[in-house]
Amino acid sequence: MKHSTTSTPDRLLQAVAADDGVRVVAATTTHLVQEACRRHGSWKTATVALGRALTGAALLASSLKTSERVTVHIEGRGPVGAITAEANARGEVRGYVRHPQTDVPLRSDGKLDVGAAVGKGVLHVIREGGFEIGLMEAYRGSVPLISGEIAEDLTYYLSHSEQIPSAMSLGVYMEAGDGVVGAAGGFLVQVLPEADEATIAHLERTVAAAPPITELVRAGATPEDIIRQALGALDWRPLTERPLGFVCTCSLERTERLLVALGVDEMRGLLAEQGQAELTCHYCNAIYRLSGDDLRRLIEAETVDSPSSSAPNS
């Protein structure tokens, strides 16, 4: 049976349980993962890998302040290459995979082999303020990839680098034949210092028994439903929720600033060799073209504003 991808919008919900001893976040991400797949023209295995990273980044970003962002960068040595996913506290998510037209043989159980596609390598998580580089000093944590399946790798990162006992589940379901994302989502459960041993034991059972995320989302589960599955009988209360979407911050103005940052000599070289400049955003595949007149305008502005062209002080 084919399930529709035009269901309710993607959404994230953050909650606490067990007298604030447990933090839990759940998200549905079907539409944003499908948009990433469309923009990058990714094949199934690459889409699932990127979709899991995008969902994981959205879950990690749930605890950020308004001006902050988190980047999940997976330096795998498998055929899909590096994967980068970025999310902020507003629910804006973007990302890319280095080799989107990549598939690998199915596993023995007939499922997509994301671990083989990603391979061994290193997982980096970077937290920083704002989307403008340099606004705040970034915090970076790194751990080896333990499986390449991404959820297990992020769980290992949280438990070892940030010292927070955690469990994460991520899933992306691809419809048969047409490469459409049928369902995507995930949850994150974190045990806080206030949790007692009985609560921890209960969570170990319920998280292990929870149905696959893709099964839940395909059946129409909301973030609230996912939280109930992850927590079982534990009482919980919602804290914050937000819509999620694939949103890129690139623009023509940012592209011009990037060219200016390269320097006048580089812009003159582009003008002489190509007569124009063309840049593609890695995150969303948008193409920005600047004509020769545009380049001359930027060069002239930088030349006029350059301190070397100013008159000496009297």
C-alpha positions in Angstrom: 0.0 0.0 0.0 1.4 3.4 -1.0 1.2 6.1 1.6 0.8 9.8 0.8 3.6 12.3 1.4 1.1 15.2 1.6 0.3 14.6 5.2 0.5 17.1 8.0 3.4 19.6 8.1 6.7 18.6 9.7 6.8 19.5 13.3 9.1 19.1 16.4 7.9 18.8 20.0 10.1 19.0 23.1 8.9 17.7 26.5 10.0 16.5 29.9 8.9 13.5 31.9 9.3 11.7 35.2 9.4 14.9 37.4 11.7 16.6 34.9 14.2 13.7 35.1 13.9 12.9 31.4 14.0 15.1 28.3 12.4 13.9 25.1 12.1 15.4 21.7 10.2 14.0 18.7 9.9 15.2 15.1 8.3 14.4 11.8 10.5 15.4 8.9 9.0 13.8 5.8 8.5 17.0 3.8 11.9 18.5 4.5 13.7 15.3 3.7 11.8 15.0 0.4 12.7 18.6 -0.4 16.4 17.9 0.2 16.1 14.8 -2.0 14.4 16.9 -4.8 17.0 19.7 -4.6 20.0 17.4 -4.7 18.6 14.7 -7.0 19.8 12.1 -4.5 19.3 8.4 -4.9 17.6 6.2 -2.3 20.5 5.3 0.0 22.0 8.8 -0.1 18.6 10.2 0.6 18.1 8.0 3.7 21.6 8.9 4.9 21.1 12.6 4.4 17.5 12.5 5.8 18.7 10.8 9.0 21.4 13.5 9.4 18.9 16.3 8.8 16.5 14.8 11.3 19.2 14.3 13.9 20.4 17.9 13.5 16.8 19.1 14.0 16.5 17.1 17.2 19.9 18.5 18.5 18.8 22.0 17.7 15.7 21.8 19.9 17.7 23.0 22.9 19.4 25.9 21.2 18.8 29.6 21.9 17.3 31.8 19.1 20.5 32.9 17.6 22.3 29.5 17.7 22.7 26.7 15.2 24.1 23.2 15.2 25.9 21.5 12.4 26.3 17.7 12.1 29.2 16.9 9.8 29.9 13.2 9.0 33.2 12.5 7.4 32.6 9.0 6.3 34.9 7.1 4.0 32.1 5.2 2.3 30.8 5.9 -1.3 28.3 8.7 -0.3 31.2 10.8 1.1 30.8 13.5 3.6 27.3 14.5 4.9 26.5 17.9 6.4 23.3 18.9 8.1 22.5 22.2 9.8 19.6 23.3 11.9 18.7 26.3 14.1 16.3 27.1 16.9 13.7 28.3 14.5 13.2 24.9 12.9 15.1 25.8 9.7 17.1 22.8 8.4 19.4 22.4 5.4 22.1 20.0 4.3 23.8 18.1 1.6 25.6 14.9 0.8 28.8 14.9 -1.3 27.9 12.1 -3.7 24.0 12.2 -3.9 23.8 9.8 -6.8 25.0 6.9 -4.8 23.5 3.5 -4.0 25.0 0.3 -2.5 23.7 -3.3 -2.5 20.9 -4.0 -0.1 21.6 -5.7 3.3 20.8 -9.4 3.7 17.4 -8.4 5.3 16.5 -6.4 2.2 16.9 -2.9 3.7 19.1 -0.1 2.5 22.6 -0.4 3.8 23.2 3.1 5.1 26.1 1.9 7.2 28.0 0.6 4.2 27.2 3.8 2.2 28.6 6.1 5.0 31.5 3.8 6.1 34.0 4.4 8.9 35.1 7.9 9.8 34.5 10.7 12.2 31.3 12.5 13.4 31.6 16.2 14.2 29.0 18.3 16.0 29.5 22.0 15.9 27.4 24.5 18.0 27.7 28.2 17.3 25.8 31.4 17.4 23.9 32.8 14.5 24.2 32.0 10.8 27.0 34.6 10.2 30.4 32.9 10.7 32.4 34.5 13.4 29.6 35.9 15.6 30.5 33.5 18.4 33.3 31.0 19.1 32.1 27.6 18.1 32.0 24.5 20.3 33.1 21.4 18.4 32.9 17.8 19.6 34.1 14.8 17.6 33.8 11.0 18.0 34.5 8.1 15.7 31.6 6.7 13.6 30.6 3.4 15.3 28.2 2.2 12.7 27.5 4.7 10.0 23.8 4.3 10.6 23.8 7.9 12.1 21.3 7.4 15.0 23.8 5.2 16.8 26.6 7.5 16.0 24.8 10.6 17.4 23.8 8.6 20.5 27.4 7.7 21.0 28.4 11.4 20.6 25.9 12.6 23.2 26.8 9.9 25.7 30.6 10.3 25.3 31.3 13.8 24.2 28.5 15.7 26.0 28.2 13.1 28.9 24.4 12.9 28.5 23.0 9.3 28.6 20.8 9.3 25.5 18.9 7.2 23.0 18.1 8.4 19.5 16.0 6.8 16.7 16.0 8.1 13.2 14.2 6.8 10.1 13.5 7.6 6.5 11.2 5.4 4.4 11.6 5.4 0.6 8.6 4.4 -1.5 9.2 1.5 -3.8 10.2 2.4 -7.3 9.7 6.1 -7.5 12.3 7.5 -5.0 9.8 9.5 -3.1 10.2 9.9 0.7 7.2 8.2 2.2 8.0 9.0 5.8 10.8 10.4 8.0 11.2 11.4 11.6 12.9 10.6 14.8 13.1 11.0 18.6 15.7 11.7 21.2 15.4 10.6 24.9 17.9 12.0 27.4 18.3 11.0 31.0 18.9 13.9 33.3 20.6 13.7 36.8 17.2 13.8 38.5 16.1 10.5 37.0 16.1 7.5 39.4 17.1 3.9 38.6 13.5 2.8 38.1 12.9 5.4 35.5 16.1 4.5 33.7 15.2 0.8 33.6 11.7 1.7 32.4 13.1 3.8 29.5 15.5 1.1 28.5 12.5 -1.2 28.0 10.2 1.2 26.2 12.8 2.7 23.9 13.9 -0.8 22.9 10.3 -1.9 22.3 9.2 1.2 20.3 8.2 0.5 16.7 10.4 1.8 14.0 10.0 5.5 13.4 9.1 5.1 9.8 6.3 2.6 10.7 4.9 5.2 13.1 5.1 8.1 10.7 3.6 6.2 7.8 0.7 5.3 10.0 0.1 9.0 10.7 1.8 9.4 14.1 2.3 12.9 15.4 5.3 14.0 17.6 3.0 13.4 20.5 2.3 9.9 19.4 6.0 9.2 19.0 6.7 10.5 22.5 4.1 8.2 24.0 5.7 5.3 22.2 9.2 6.2 23.5 8.1 6.9 27.1 5.5 4.2 27.6 3.5 4.8 30.9 5.7 7.7 32.1 3.8 11.0 32.6 5.1 13.8 30.5 4.4 17.5 29.7 5.1 19.4 26.6 7.5 22.4 26.7 8.0 23.8 23.2 7.0 23.0 19.7 8.0 24.4 16.3 7.4 23.8 12.6 10.3 22.3 10.7 11.2 23.0 7.1 14.1 22.8 4.6 15.3 26.5 4.5 18.5 27.7 3.1 20.1 31.0 4.0 21.9 31.5 0.7 21.1 34.6 -1.4 22.6 36.8 -4.1 23.8 39.3 -1.5 25.6 36.5 0.4 27.1 35.3 -2.9 28.4 38.8 -3.6 29.9 39.0 -0.1 31.7 35.7 -0.7 33.2 36.9 -3.9 34.3 40.1 -2.2 35.9 38.0 0.5 37.9 36.2 -2.2 39.6 39.5 -3.1 39.9 41.9 -6.0 42.6 39.8 -7.7 40.3 36.7 -7.7 37.4 38.7 -9.1 39.6 40.2 -11.8 40.7 36.7 -12.7 37.1 35.5 -13.1 36.3 38.5 -15.2 39.3 37.9 -17.5 38.9 34.1 -17.8 35.1 33.6 -17.8 33.6 37.1 -18.2 31.2 36.2 -15.3 30.9 34.3 -12.1 28.7 31.3 -11.3 28.4 29.8 -7.8 26.3 26.9 -6.6 25.1 26.6 -3.0 26.2 23.3 -1.6 23.3 23.2 0.8 20.4 23.7 -1.6 21.9 23.5 -5.1 20.7 27.1 -6.0 22.8 28.6 -8.7 23.8 32.3 -8.6 25.2 34.0 -11.7 26.9 37.3 -11.7 27.5 39.1 -15.1 30.6 40.8 -16.1 29.0 44.1 -15.2 28.2 42.7 -11.7 31.9 41.7 -11.2 33.1 45.1 -12.4 30.7 46.8 -9.9 32.1 44.7 -7.1 35.7 45.3 -8.1 35.2 49.0 -8.4 33.5 49.2 -5.0 36.4 47.4 -3.4 39.0 49.4 -5.2 37.4 52.7 -4.3 36.9 51.6 -0.6 40.4 50.2 -0.3 42.6 52.0 2.2 45.5 52.0 -0.3 43.4 54.3 -2.6 42.7 56.9 0.1 44.4 60.2 0.2 47.1 60.4 2.9 46.3 62.2 6.1 47.6 65.8 6.2 
